[in-house]
């Protein structure tokens, strides 16, 4: 996979976070902050994968976040990250009913996060986004599975202008939705990175 310089830089930073999280886990497997950071990073990195690999990475992140909640059931940032992970699984699911169940789970996790930290604006905004989930899902999947839509950007280059515009609109919407999800999860990841004293990216 080719990375632009900024993507490569991001990849190196997140690789470092994952390595640090694994080492910290060996020292203290009951560190809920470390598990949340680990899970959030996996979910963030999933945006650089194709839908199939993305799902596997998100599921790995969910496992770490659930482990954090076993240790600290009211940990609101872990609950919120889990909600975002459920949204990402919903959007890549080819089955409508399965996707809707993920949206419902996301709502539950977001509400639990709000209950624990009522003043957090980001948590409230997440509830607004998940409420629009079914509508966005229908728009994304109108022309077939997401993976087809993404691949179709390059394979349909010779198509008519109107068809290209329609495909571009669908693909742009796909990236807009995933961009919001992973940017949001990234906030938790960056906070965690600061706590773990991982060096920040060099200034531009």
N, C-alpha and C positions, 0 to 999 in steps of 0.2 A: 504494500500500500504506500502511495506517495504522500508525503507530508509537505505542506508549505512550511517555511521557517517557523512561523508562529505555532503551527500544529506540532512540529517536531519539538519545539521548546516546551509546549504544554505536555506532550507525551513524556518527556524526560522528567518534568516536575511531578507528574502523577505516578510515574514509575518509582520515583524516589519516595513518594508518600506511601505507596503500596509496600515497598521494601521495609520502610520504617514501621508500618503497621504490623507487618508479619513479625519483625524482630520484637516489637513491643508485646505482641500477643504471646510469644514464647516466654517472655519475662512475667507477664501478668495477663492471663486469659480472661480475667474478670474485669478488665478495664472497659467500661461501657463507652467512654468517649473514643477510645481507640477503635473499637468495633464499629461505631457510628461513622467515624472518619474513613475507615476501610470500606465499609459498605457504600458510603456516599461517593467515594472515589471510583469504585467499580461501576456504579450507575452512571457517573459522569463520563467515564471512558467509553461506555457503550455507544455513545453518539458517533464514535469514529469507526464503528463496525457496520457490516451489512446487517439487515434485519435479523437474520438467523443467528449470527454471532452476538448481536446486540442482546437478543433475548437471553442467551446463555449467561452473558456477563451481568445483565440485570438480575437474573435469578441468583447468581453468586453473591451479588450485593445484598439482595433480600435476605439471604441466609445469615450474613453478618449482622444486618440490622435487627433481625429477629433475635439473634443471639444477644445483642445489646439489650433488647427489651426483656429478655428473660432475667437479666441481671438487674435492670432498672426499668420496670414496667411503665413508669410515667415520664420517661425521657422524651421530651417533646420534639427535639430535633431528629431523633431516630424515627419517631412516628411520622413526622412530616416527610422525611426522606422516603419512607416506605410508601406513603401516599403518591409521591412522584414516580416511584418505581412502578406502582400499579398502573398509573396513567400511561407510562411508556409501554408496558405490556399490552394495555388495552389497544393502543393505536397500531401496534404491529400484529395484533391478532386478526386472522382472516375470518373468524367466526363472530358474527354480530353478538350473539348471546353471551359468548365468553368475554368479549370486549366490555359489554355492559356490566358483567359481574365484576370486572376489574375496576370500572369506574365507581361502582358501589363501594368496593373495598377501599378505594382511594378516599372517598367521601368520609368513610368511617375513620380512617387514619387521620385525615385532616381535622376532623371534628375533635378527635381525642387530643391532637396537638394543640388546638385552640383552647380546649378545656384546661390544659396544663399551662398554657401561656396566652391568656386571652388578649393581651395587648399587642400581640405580634401581627403586624399588618400583612406580612407576606403569607402567613397561614390563612388569613381571611381571603386574600386574593386567590389563593390556591383553590379555595372552595368555590369561588366564582368561575374559575377556569374549568374545574371538573364538572360543574353544572352544564357547561357548554360542550362537554366531551362527546356526547352522542351526535350532536350536530356536526362537529368537526370530524368525527369518525366517518360519518356518512359521506362528507365531502371528500375526504382523503381516499376512501375506498370506492368512490363512484365509478372509477375507471379500472377497477381491479385491485388486487393486493398491492400494498405499499411497495414491496420489493420490485414488482413489475413496473410500477410507476417510476421508481428511481432509475431502474435500468433503462426504461423507455426514453429517458432524456437523451441518451447517446444513440440509441438504435433508431430513433425516429427523426434524425436530423434531416433526412430527405423528404419528409412528409410535407403536406401543404401548410401554408402559414397559419391558417386557422387552427389546424390540428396541433401544430407546434405550440401555439399560444395556450391552448387548452391544457396540454401536457405540462407546459412550463408553470402554469397557474397551479396545477395540482401539486407538482414537485415543490414549488415555492411554499405552498401552504404546509406541505409535509415538513419541510425544514423549519418553517416558522414555529410550528407546534413543538417539534423536538427541540428547537433552539431554546424556547421558553422553559421547557421542562428541565433541560440539562443546565441551563444558566442558573435556574433556581436551585437545583441540587448543588451546583458549583459554589454557591454562596456558603452553604454549610461546609463544603469541602475546604474552601479557602480559609474559613475561620478555624477549622480543625488543623489545617496546615500551619497556621500561625501559632496555635497552641503547642504543636509538636516541634516547633522551632526549625522547620524545614526552611532553607533560604528562599526568599521570594524571587520571582523571575527578574532578570536584569532590566533596568529602566530603558524605555525606548527613546 
